[in-house]
Amino acid sequence: MDTPYGLEAIDSWPVPTAAAAVVRADGSLAASRGPVDHRFALASVTKPLAAYAALVAYEEGAVELDEPAGPEGSTVRHLLAHTSGLAFDEHRVMAPPGTRRLYSNAGFEVLGDHIAKATGIPFAEYVHQAVFEPLGMASTTLEGSPAKDGVSTVSDLVRFAAELQAPRLLDVRTVAEATTVVHPGLKGVLPGYGHQSPNDFGLGLEIRGTKSPHWTGASSSPRTFGHFGQAGTFLWVDPELRAACVVLTDRPFGPWAVEAWPPFTDGVVAALGSEARR
């Protein structure tokens, strides 16, 4: 689909393969570019999918957000918000729960195990039943860590981005809670972008806030939420624009992405803003 949203910028990126799409809050596709049905490794863009399944488990009554999970004193909420105190990739406690924003793959793995035990369903299967199947995400799989081992397509993630904006699987109040800062004011490291104060996160979703530098654009609203992945992938939702953007590539995150992503997003934001004013 050729439309003037700046998505053609991905054609000049130094990546073997890239695909992108913009989806409006009503679920309609505003624009797409590249092989949208190509399956890409998601890396940490897996986390919002895993978090959404955890919130389904919460609404089904299988778990409570404030029940114990992970290290002593930690809860499901702490694990989702990267405040459990667990280290990045080790099941080692680095801080008391709720005192630091320690971005943790290990925390999401503990979360997956906790939900599997609570539901009696392996977490990969639970995510499939709770999120992928009802949203029609037929090309999306999770085989391995709920922190980083998802595989999907732009077409499938457009469906998820639409769900984040107009929830059908969850109560809108639950999604509002997931996109509100948990433990405001906590400092922490945003992988690839260094120390941030504050380093805002909701429940499995990063919230842009006032972070600088950042992987979204300078013109992205502070309410923007989403996630990026070390596989060269990202998904953001900007509630002010009533739109979301998905970009998947097959080149690992690095200086090329730090340079390319913010101006790309600024171009998308400008196009959406111009459309809204017409």
GIPEVEN-V859670 format. One record per helix or strand. SS is the DSSP state (a for helix, b for strand). FROM is the first residue (numbers start at 1). LEN is the number of residues. If there is no record, write none. Layout:
ss=[SS SS]
from=[FROM FROM]
len=[LEN LEN]
//
This chain:
ss=[a b b b a b b a b b b a a b b a a b b b b b b b a]
from=[7 18 29 40 46 68 75 76 86 93 101 105 123 141 149 154 172 188 194 201 206 225 233 243 255]
len=[6 7 6 4 14 1 1 5 1 1 1 15 13 2 4 12 7 3 3 1 2 5 6 7 23]
//
